[in-house]
Amino acid sequence: MKRLAACGVAVVALLALCVLSLCVGNEWIGPGAVYRALTDFGGSDVDRVVRYLRLPRTVAGLVVGAALGLAGGLMQGVTRNPLADPGILGVTAGAAAAVVGAIGLLGVHSLTGYVWFAMGGALVTTVVVYLIGGAAPVRLALTGAAISAMLGSLTSAVTLLDLSTLNEYRFWVVGSLSLATGPIVAQALPFVAVGTILALVLGQSLNQLALGDELAQSLGTRMILVRVLAGAAVVVLAGTATAIAGPIGFVGLAVPHVARRIVGPDYRRLLPWSMVVAPMVLLLADVLGRIAVRPAELQVGIVTALIGAPVFIALVRRQRVAEL
């Protein structure tokens, strides 16, 4: 009963944050005007702001947040590492390197173009990390960290040598929902749906992995297959989220710990809860970024880092994060 009540509270809170995201901006737009803009579009400035700017931004927050929350939960489960997040496999670094290459070498200048290069970079990097690191969680994590450092250096070198590439890249790299448009979000939805289904199907297998390799194998878990499928889901989810909004830190790392405190370590419940809590965190951070330094904005990637770091430290101090 308590879990059902908590689920109801979470859904109501998420809906409230969606409404707040539609209302808050440079100018406050009341819920009534928002409702009319969505249901009876008249072409006024208010209608256009709601329909073409704030609605895609809010939907992007839901999609990106859900993808990052699921990807973080998967990474912590498959590596049995409580400090794992999508960046551990080089997903973020690979996506960023591919975007920089697309801007600097191929002249790609649209977010629609970034999407495909970011996902391709994330996929190639993850495959390389798996081929070099193998299936062992520790080797996988160390290989991912090394590849990420190398790609980060290459990205820095390209952006520092080419000022025009740096100017375009710096708006993407801070992590922002403000550039998301309806077509970009629509392109991303099928990928996120596939990654979500794959992630949720792996819940029971991740529970068995948490018992250790030997016990999991004795229970019939196909270790390599589970890790490959989990890696594929992380690539699709985190790569798509990064392509839409750029690299956003701490959501994939901290949210699974919050979900674990609510529903326990069972991944069949933890993953869906991460999928709900992460959009709440992302939308709240985005709204705070809009009002914190008016009339300018703080990008959501900056706000999640500012808020996420102390929250995560508090979680670490209050519980034994090594126990998954």
C-alpha positions, 0 to 999 in steps of 0.5 A: 500500500505504501509503494502504491501511495508513493507511486501515486505521489510521484505521478502527481508530482511529475504532472505538476512539474510538467505544468510548471515547465509549461508556465515558467519562462521569461514571462509567466504564462498561467495554466489557463492560457497554457491549456488554451494554447494546447487545445485551441491554438489561435496563433497568438504570441502566447500560443506560439511560445507554449506550442513551439518552445515550451511544449517540446522542451518539456517533452524533451525533459521527460524523454531525456530524463527517463532515458538517463535514469534507465541507463544509469540503473542498467549501468549500476546493475550490469557492472555491480558498481554503485558509482557507475553511470552511462559515462563509464562505457564512454557513451558520453565521450564517444557522442561528444567526439563524434559531434565535434568531428561532424562539426569540424570535419563534415560541416554539420551544423544542425541538431538534427544532424548531431543526433545521428553522429552522437548515437553513432559515436556512442555505439562505436565507443561502447563496442570498442570498450566491450571488445577491449575490456571483455565481460569483467565489470572491473576491466570494463569500467577501467577500459571505459574510463581510459577510452573516455579520457582519450576521447576527451583529449581529442575533443579538446584538441579539435575544439581548441584548434578550430574556433568556429567548431568550439563556438558551436560545440560549447552550446551543445556540451553544457547540456540544455533542453532549450534547443529541443524541437518537436521533430528532434524529439519525435526522431528520438522517441522510437529509439528511447522506446526500444531501449526502454523495453530492452531495459525493463526486460532485463530486470530479473537478470540484473537481480541474478547478476547482483548475486555474483557471477557463479551464483547467477550462472547456476541460476541459468543466467546467460552472462554474456548475453545479458551484458551485451543486451544491457550495453546495447540498451545503455547505448541507445538510451544514453546516446539518444539523450545526449544527442537531444540535450548534450551531456548531462551529468549526475542524473544517471548516477544519482537517480538510481540511488534515490529509487533504491531508497524508495523501492529497494534493490529489486531491479524489476521495480528500481528501473521503472522508478528511475524512469519516473524520478529522473524526469522529475529531477531534470524538469525541476532543474530546468525550471530552476535554471530559467528563474535563477539568473533572469533574464538569462538562463542557466543550462540544465546540465549546469544546474544538475551538476550544482544540485546533484553533487551535494545531493549525491554526497548526502546519499553516500553519507547516509547509506552504504552505496556498496550494497546493491 
